[in-house]
Amino acid sequence: MNDISQITPSELKTNHDYLILDVRESHEWDLVNLPGSVHLPLGQLPLRYSELPRNRKILCLCHHGMRSQRAAEFLKQKGFNQVLNLEGGIDLCSLKLDSTLPRY
């Protein structure tokens, strides 16, 4: 399988050490996003990953956690050592963390 660690929305709420990388498409980002997160769609990641800091923990997120898993695996292959994936994505955040976040 892979060696990407997963964290839950509850763990995210108690740990603010992450640069949150949202890899959803722009139309999804416009619907809902987490404050302070960085928007970089998955399709642009191969061209723009060098813009990301290597000295921070990066938490990848998407809608349900699948695209962000791919993003985290890609970053790991590119030498980013502190990469995690948000289990269940922004949708699970809406269900478990903040019910004011719109669901789509």
N, C-alpha and C positions, 0 to 999 in steps of 0.2 A: 504494500500500500504506500502511504506517504508518511513523512515525518513532520507534518505541519500540525502544531498544537492548535486546539480549538479552545475558545473561551465562550462562556454563555453571556447573554445580556446582563444577568445579575453580576457576574464577575466584572464586566465592563463598568457597571455603575460604581463599584467599589475601587476601581483602579483606573486612574486617569493619566497613566504614564505613556499612553500610546499616541502615536500619530495615526489617526483613523483615515484609512485610504478607501474611499468609496469608488468602486469600479463599475458602477451602474451607468447606463446611458444617460445622456443629458435630460431627456424627457422624464426619466424616472427621478433624477436628482431634483428637477423642478417641482415634482409632486411632494417630496419629503426628503429631508437630509438631516443628519446630526450636526448640531452646532460645532464649529471648529474643525470639521472633517475636510479632507482634501479630495477634490473630485478629479479623478483620472480614469476615464472609461477603459475597460479591459482591452479594447482594440487599439488604444493609443499607448498602452503600457510598454510594448517592445521598443517604441521610439522615444519614450519619455522617462523611463525608469531612472535614468541618471539624475533627474531632478529631485529624487527622493533622498533624504538624509540616511546615511548608513549607520549613524551613531544613535539612532532611536529605535525603539520597538515600534513596529508597524503592524497595525491591526487592519486586515483587509475585510471589507464588507460589501455585500450586494443585496439583492432582494431576499434570497433564501439561503445563501451560503455556498452555492456551487461555483459561480463565476469567481467569487472571492477566493475560493480554494485554489482554483487554477492560477489566479494572480499571485497568491502566496507561494505556490510551487514555483512559478516563474521567477519571482524575486529571490527565492532560496537558491535556485540554479545560478542566478547572477551574483551570488555572493552576499546577499543580505542575510545576516545570521539571526536576527531577532524579528521573525515574521510569524504572525498568528492569523487565524481565521475566526470570524465571528459566527458561531453556530446559529443557524436559522436566519441570519441576515437581519435587515432592518424590519422585516415583517415580524420576526419573533420579538424584536425590541418593542414594537408596538403592542404586542400581546402581553409581554411579561414585564416591561420596563416603564413604558410611557404610553398610556392609552390615548393621549392627545396626538400621537404621531399618526397621520393618515395611512390607511392600508389601501393597497391596490392589487 
